[in-house]
């Protein structure tokens, strides 16, 4: 077949792969963030939410956040926020674009390596449309999968170019392509450290299809030393990445100890996972976002799984000379899963669909090339395999579309996981958190309680349930759950702060301050912890001691409205109204709909005799809360009694005061006293006298002495048809 025809076939195949991938995954543009890692990676990550910045760049490379060190992944999320804000659909589409690029790269790479167009296209098609890969593409937090794979495939492409140039003895370009490949590998490791197995994959490709190794029978016996030396820089990067990742996971407490999960149990689970992934490749149902760790496998199950793995390994080695693709594909699969198979257990999952994203390529290669060879002599083999391939890919696309629909929001995803798995406490926990955030309190409490039943040590479930019980003022139950959260996770800063809030609400500010100090011991720069400490000191009237905590809180979190507000309140109590005004104004700018800053600004202006500014604050409060009785009364009092005649407005004062009195059933003598003053200012002295007489009766009935005398003096003033004005 002429070369140009093959080129056109390859271009057509690439185009079909690209279009089909985009069509299947296009619905993600309407999907939400998932409340299971997406918040940690994007939607609630304070550094990522600032977009690209020098501070974010330093954080990405220096900090091992989320129990991993993958700075390129963090930078990609920051770029998304910079470009799209928190438009979840756009973040999803970036994942889809990377996946689409990976599909085309995989096809082009296999075609370049093997020269086989449609076998390469079939492998790429399975990679594009297999339901097992939905998790990697539809989950924003799994950007690390699609991004690292992009660098993985780019590294192999550069490596193949290096081998070509070396065979042509082009020394200059040989070196360039080698270091391009090494640089791309470093980028891949900084996207997801699972790529540490890539040097072994390069050795497999050296065996087939690059055929840089001579093979005699079962085992490779010659040429290995030079190729290992050639890969030494790649192995060095892989080792460095492994060490950094282990340190990050250990520091975050994410790695499960051998005491909690013995080596024997890990080996058993790893064996079952290897076979389980293969089973899901051929029959991808059911699929779930989380598969609970199981320890109920029988010895028969394990022995059968071990036997299958051994038979496949021996057969692939035995047939390595005649069918090298089988050897390469099988050990590609086995080797690439090693970092995530559970020997180093991170998290509570037994398996995860996302772990198959790259390893499955090995099985696809072995299966497609094997099927092609077995049927090569069939009369209508090409037609048969074209039909089979189309049916298989259409079936994959249909199942993928169905599985993709579960990822549109957290509730759909978790409820599906609960339907297809048993005792899935992470799904219960994520669903509970989602329902809580959306105000479905009773449903949320049920899910969180179920999480705790299945896993009594689940710190987050205890914390969320404790927080909700605290909001319901069931403080004793709340404290019990928060204490359990801290027992399970002794450095749980948020749980300490929730306990501090409970203590403050119960009038135990000293105890609240102790909890805040414990939080600060684990998070000395936490703005929330410093705010909590300041709030406790404010309640103890230790205003000067509270100020440094508010200062730190605002330095760490400049848009912290509550800290600005409390700082202003503390300064007001210390008799420093001018300084208080600055912070209260800033608080009102940060949250224009928050009534509290306006209330205290009105107090500042009252102390400084700035009546017009005081009126302006009350007016703003009434725009936000038109029926707030206290504000109606205070503004009416100001308009009726202020010493500045230009500020007084009797008719409006009457209207406001009548509204305030009506809302309290005409029983609040202080509000009625304001109404009497408003009547007097408006010149309605008959109503003023009658109202003030009622005030005196109610005041006497309440047992007050001093207010009664004051009210009688005002009554005398109204009887002489004179309004009451405050002295200048």
N, C-alpha and C positions, 0 to 999 in steps of 0.2 A: 504493500500500500504506500503510495507516495507520501513523502514527509509532510507536505503541506496539509494533506487530508488528516493525518494524525494530529497535527497541530490544531486543526479546526475541531476535531473530535475532543481534544483535551479542553479547548476553550469552551465548547458547548457543555461538556461535563461540568466544568468549573462553574459556568453560569447557572446551570440547573441546580447544582448543589447550593449555590448562594441564594437563589430565589426560593427554593423549597425551605431552607433553614429560616430565612426571614419571614416567610408566610406562616410557618408553624408557630414561631415564637412572637409574632407581631402583637398578639393580645396583651403582652406584658406591659404595654404602654399605659394601660389603665390600672395596673396592679399597685398595691400599697406597700409600704415598708412592712416587714415581718417582725413582730415583737419577739424575736428569738435571734439574737446577735446583730440584727440590723441597727438596733438602738446603740449597741456598743461600738459598732463600726461607723455609723453615719448619723442617724437621726437624733441621738442624744450625746454624741461625742463632741465635747466642747471645743476641742482642738480642730477636728475635722470641719465643724460647722463654721469656722472662721475662714475657710477656703485656703488657698495657697498663701503662705507667708513664710518668712525666714524662721519665725518661731515654730511653725508647723513642720518645716523641713528639719530643724534640729530635733524636735520631738520624735519625728518619724524614724530618724536614724539612731537616736540615743535611747529612747524608751522602748521597752518590750511590752507594749500594751496588748491586752486580750490574749495573754499567755503565748505570744509569738513575736518574732522579729521579722517583719516583712515591710520595710519602709516604702518600697515601690507601690505596694497595695494601698498603703495609707495616702500616698501622694496622689494616686489615681482617684481615690474617694474625695480628697480635697479639691482636685480639679473639677470633679463633677459638681460639687457644691458651688465652686466659683462660677461655673457656667450655668447651672440649672437650679441653684438653691436647693430646696427640699421637695422638688418635683420628683416623686418616687418613680413615676413612669419613665422619665428621662434616664434616671440611674439604671433602671432595668434594661432600657434599650442599649445602653453602653455595654452591658454584659452580653446582650444578643449580638452586637456588632463584633465584639471580641470572639465570641463563639463562631460566628460566620467566617471571620478571618481565619480562625483555627481550622475550620472545615476545609477551606480552600487551600491553606498551607499544607495540611495533611495530604490532600489529594496531589498537589504539585510535588511534594516531597517523595511520596511513594512512586509517582509516575517517573520522577527523575532517577530514583534509585533502581526501579525494576523495569521501566519501559512499558509496563502494563497499564493501559489507560482505564479500561472498564473495571478491572479488578480493584485498582486503586480508587476509582470512583465509588465502587460498592462499599469498600471499607470506610471511605470518607462519609458516605451516605449513612451508614450505620452509626458512625460517630456523631453525625449531625442530628439524627432523628431518633436515636434510641431513648426510650423513656427513662433509663437509669441516669441520663445526663441532665434531666430537667432540673434537678436540685442545684447543680453547678451553675446553670444558666439563669434560672428564675429567682435565685436567692441573691440579693444584692451583697450580702456579707460574704458570698463565695466568689466575689470578684477575683480573689487570689487564685482560684482555680483557672478561670479563663485567661487571666493575665499571665500567670506563670506558664500555661500551656503555649501561649503565643510566643514567649521567649524560648521555651523548650523546642518547639518546631523550628523557630528561627535559628537556634543554635545548631540543630541537625543540618539545616540547609547550609549554613556557613561551613560546617564540618565537611559536608559532601563537596563543597567548592574547594575546600582546602585539599581534600584527597585528590580531586581532579587535577588541581594545579601541581600537586606533588608528583603525580604520575607523569605530567607533562614536563616536570623538572623546571618549573617556573618559580625560582626561589623567592623572588620579590613578592609575588602575589600569594605564594604559599604562606609566608609569614603573616601577611595582612589578614588572610581569611582565618588563619588559626587564632589570632588574637581577637578578631571580630567574634568568632565563636565563643572564645573564653569570656569576653565581655558580656555577650548575650546570656551566657550561662549564669554569670554573676547577677545579672538583672533578674533572671528567672528565680534564683535562690532568694533574692530580696523581694520576690513577689509571693513565693510559697516555698518553704524549705523542703517540701516533699520531693523536689527535683534532685535531691542528693544522689539518687540512683542513676542520673543521666550518664555519668561516665561508663557505667556497666552497659547501658543501652548502646552507647557508641561502640563498645567492644562487640556487642551482639551484631550490630550493623557491619562491623569490620568482617565478621564471619559470613554474614549474608545480609543484604545482596552485594556489598562492596567487594567481598571475596578477597580480603587482604590477609587471610590466614590460610595456611595449608592444612588439610584435614586428612587424617589416616584412621578410618574406622570410626570408633565411638568418640574419641576425644581429640581435641586440638593439641598437636604436639610441637608445632614449630611456629615461630614468628610472634609468639605472645609477649616475650620480654620487651621487644622494641615498642610494641603497641601500648603496653602498660606504662613504659617510660614516657611515651608520647602523651599519655593521659594524666601524667603526674600532676600538672597544674590544676586539671579539672578535679582530681581526687582531693587536692589540697583545699580547694574552695568548698567541696562537699563536706570535708571534715570540719572546716571552720564554721560552716553554716550549721552543722549538727551540734557542735559545742554551744554556739550562741543560742540555738533553739532550746536545747536542754536547760541552759541557764535561765532563759526567759520563762520556761514552763515551771521550773522548780521554784523560781522567785515568786511566780503567781500562784503557787500551790495547786497547779492544774494536773500535775502528774500523780497518778494513783500509786500509793506505796505497795510494795510486795507483801506487806503485812495485811493490807486490806484486800489485795488481789494476788494470790500466790502465783508463782511461775507456772505451775501445772495447769491452773485454771486458764491462764493467759494462752498457753500453748493449745489447749483444747478449743478455746474460743477462736483463736487464729485459724486453726485447721477448719473449723466449721464455717468461718467467714470466707475462706478461700473457695470452698465448694459452694457456699451460699451465693456469692457474687456471680459465679458461673451459671448457677441455676437461674438467677434473675436476668442474666443476659439472654437466655433462651426463652424464659417465661417471666416477663417483668411484672408480676402481680402476686401479692400486693406490694406496693411501694409506700414508704412513709418517711417523714422528715426525721424520725428518730426510731431506732430499734433498741429496745431495752436490753441491757446486758443479761444474758441467760446463763444459768448454771444447772439447767435441768436436762442437758444432753445425756443420753445413756452411753455406756461403753460401746455398745454396738454401733451407734451413730458415729462416734468418734473414730472407731476402727475402720468403718467403711470409708469415711472421709480421708483418713490417712492412706488407706489402700488406693483410693482413686488418685490422690495426688502423687503417690509413689509410682503407680503404673504410668500415668501421663508423663512424669519426669523421665522414667527409664525409657519409655517408647520414644520420646522426643530426642533423647541422647542417642539411642540405638539407630534412629533414622536420620541423624544429623547430616550424614554425608549425602544421602539420596534426597532427603526432604528438609533442607536447612531452614525453610520458612517455619516449619513446625517447631524446631528447636528455638529459633529466635522469638517467635510469637509466644510460646509457652513461658520461656524464662523472662521475656519482657513483662508478661503478666505477673508472674511470681515475684520478680525482683522489684518492680515498681510499687507493689503493695506493701513491701516490708516496713517502710516507715510508719504506715498507718494501720497495720494489721492487728495491733493491740499488744505487741510485746512490750512496748512502752505505752502504757494506757493513759490517755488524756481524755477526760470526760467519762461519762457513764454509758456511752453507746457501744453496742457489740459490733455494729456495722454502720456504714453510712453510704448512701448512693453516690455522694460526691467523690468518694475515694476511688471510684471506678473510672473517673473521667479520662485519665490517660492510660491506666493499666488495661482497660478493655480493648484498646487498640491492638495489643498483642494477640488477644483471642480472635479478634476480627481478622487480623492478617493470617493467622494460622488456619482459621476456618475457611476463609474465602480462597486462599491459594490451594489449600488441601482439596476443597470441593472441585476447583477447576482442574486439578491434576487427575482426580478420580474419574471425572467425566470427559476428559480431553478427547477420548476416542469415540464418544457418542456421535451418532450421525447428525443429530440436531442439537448438539450441546449448547451452541451459542444462543439459539432461539429459546431453548428451555431455560437457560440461566438468565436470560434477559427477562423472561416472564416471571421466573421465581424471584429475581432481584426486585422487580417492580412491585410485586405483591408484598414482599417482605418489607420494603421501604414504606409503602403505603400503610401497611399494618402498623409499623413503628410510628409513623406520623400520626395515625389515628389515636393510638394509645398515649403518645406523648401529648397530644392536644388535650386529651381527657385528664391526664396527670397534671398538666400545666394549669388547668382551671382551678385546682385545689390551692394554688399558690397566690391567688388574687388577694387574699388577706389572711391574717393570723387565725381567725376563727375557722374558716374553711379548712385550712391546712391542719390545724390541731384536731378538729373533729374527725377529719378523714383518718388521721394517724390513730386516733382512739378507736375507730371502727375496725381497723385492720391489724391492730396489735393489742397485746394484753399488758396490763400493769405499767402503762406508759406514763410514768410520773412527770417527765419533762414536758410532755404534751399537755397534761393537766395543768402544770405550772404556767406554761406560756399562755394557755387559754384563759386561766384565771387572771393573769396580769392584763390581758387584752380586755376582758369583760369589765375588770375594775376600772380601767382607763376610760371605757365607754359608758360608765355609769350603771352597768347592770350588776348591782352590788350583790344581791342574793345568789345569782348564778356564779359570780366570781368567788364568793365565799365557799360555795359548794366545791368548786374545782380546786381551790387552794387546800381545803380540808382533805380532799381526796389525794392530793399530792402528798400531804403530810402523813396520811394513812399508809401510803405505799412507800414513802421514804421519810421517816421521822426526823432525819438529819438535814432536810432540805431547807437551808437557811433563808433563801429568798421567799419561799412560800410562807414561812413563819413571819418574816418581816412584813410582807404585804398584808397578810391577814391581821397581824398585830397593828399595823398602821390603820387599817380600816376600822378595827374595833376601837381604836383610840378616837377616831373621828366620830364614832357613835357614843363616845364617852363611857365605854365599857373598859375602864382603865385597868382593872385587875386582870381580866382575860388578855388584854392587849400586852400588858407587861409580861405575862407568862410566855406568850409567843415570842416576844422580842428577846427575852432571856434565852429561850431555846435557840433562836437565830444566832445569838452570840456564842452559845455553847458549841454550836456546829461550826461557827466561823468567827473565831475570837477577835478578828480585826475588822469586823463588819461595822464600819464607821456610821453608815446610815441608821443602823439599829440603835446605836448609842444616842444618836441625835433624836430619834423618835422617842426614846426613853426620857431624854432631857425635856422634850416638849410636853410629855405627859406629866413629869414632875412639876414643870412650870405651871401647867394648867391646874394642878391640884394644890397650888400655893406652896410648893416645896422647891423654891428657887435655888437654895443651896445644893440640894440633891441634883437638880438639873444642871447646875454648874459643874458638879463632879462628873456627870456623864459627858458633858461637853469637853472637859479636860481629857477624859479617856479617848474620845474621838480624836482630839488634837494630838494625842500621843502617837496615834497611828497615821494621822494625816495632818502634819503641822501646818501645811499651807492651804488646807481646805477652807474655802470661803464660808461654806455652810457651817462648819464646826466653829469657826470664829464668830459667826453671827449668833449661833446658839449660845455660846459663852457670853456674848454681849447682852443677849436678851435676858439671860438668867441674872446677870449683874444689874441690868436695868430694873428688874422686878425687885431686887434687893436694895434699890435706890443707891447703888454704888455707881453713880453716873460717870465719875472720872475714870474708874477702872474699866468701864465698858468701852470708852472711846477708842483705845488702841485696837480692840478686837474689830470694831467696825472699820477702822482704817485699813487693817490687813484684809478684811473681807472684800472691801471695795478695790483694793489694789489687785487682788487676785481675780476679782469679778467686777469690772467697772460698771456693769449695768444691773447691779444688785439693788433693786428698788427697796426691798425691806430693810437692807442695811442703811441706805441713805435716810430712810424714814426714821429708823430708830436712832441713828446718829443725831438727826435733827431734834428728836424728842429729848434725848439726853442733854444736848446743849441748851435746850429751852429750860429744862429743869435746873441747869447750872447757872441760869441767868445770863445766857449769852445769845439773845434772840437774833442778832445780826448774822452770826455764824449759823444758827439753826435755820434761818431763812434760806441760806444757800443750799443746804442739803435737802430741805423740804421742797424747794422749787425743782431741784434735780429729780427728786422722787416723783413729783407730779409730771415732769416731762417724760420720764421713763414709762409711767403708767397713767396716762391722762384720765382713765376711767376709775382710778382708785380714789375713794373719798377721803382716806386718812390723811394724805399730805395736805389737802385743802383745809381739813378741820384744824390741823395744828398750825398751818399758816394763818388762819383766822385768829388763832390765839396769839401768835407772834404779833400780828398787826394790832390786836386789842391792847397788848402790853405797850406798844409803841404809839398808841393813839392815832393809828393810821386808818381812819374809818372807811375811806373809800376803798382801800385795798381789802379791808375786812369784808365789806359788802360784796366785792367782786368774788371773793372766795365762797361766800354763802350762795351767791347766785350760781356759781359753777357747780356747787354741790347739789343745788336744786335741779339743775339741768340733768344731773346724773341720777338723782333720787328725788323726784318731784313731791313725794308724799312723806318725806322723813320729818316726823313731828318736831324733833329737837332743832333741826335746821330752820324749819319754818318759824318756830318760836324765836330763835336767836336773831334771825334776820328781822323779824317783826319788832323785836325789842330795840334793835339798833336803829331802825327807821322811825321808831316812835320816841326814843329818849335821847338820841345822840345830841351833844351840845352844839354841833354845827347845824344851823337852821337849813343850810343848803342841802344837807344830806337827809334830813328828815322828810318822810312822806307818809302822812297820817292815813289816807285812804288805802294805800297799798299795805301798810302795817296792819290795818284792820282785816283786810282780806286774808293775808298770810296767817294772822293769829287765829281767825275764825276756823281756818282749815286745820291748824294744829290742834285747837281745842276739840273740834269735831272728831278728830282721829283718836282722841283719848276719852271720849264720852263725857266731856265737860266736867271731869272730876279732878283734873290736875290744877291745883290752885296757883301754881307758878305760871302755867300757861294762861290761866284766866287773868292773872295779874298783868301779864303782857297785853292781853286783849283790852283790859281796862285802860292801860296807858295809851294804847293805839286809839281807842275811842276818844280819849281826852285830847290827843294830838290832832285828831280829825275834827274836833269841836263838838262831838256828840257827848256832852257831859252827863246827860241823863243816863245813857247806856253805860258810861264810865262808872258812875256812882253805883248803879245797880249791880254791875259786874264786880266792882271792888267790894261791895258788901258781901256778895257770895264768897269772894276770896277770904274775907275775914272769918266767915263762918267755918269754911273748910279748914283754915289754918288753926283755928281754935279747937276744932274737933280732932285735929291731928296731934294736939298737945304741945305745939310749938309756942314759945313765949316771944323770943326776939323777933321772928318774922311777923307775928301778929301785931306787935307795936309798930313795926315799919309799915305794914299794910294799912293800919289805921291812920297814920300820918298822911299816906297817899290819898286815903278816902277824904280826909279833911281838905286836901289840896283840890280834889275834883269837885267837892261840894262848893268850893269857892270859885269854881269854873277856871281852874288853872291846870295846865298839863304838867306832867312830871318830866323833867329833863335832867340827865346826869350832869354833874358839875364838870367844868372844863379842867 
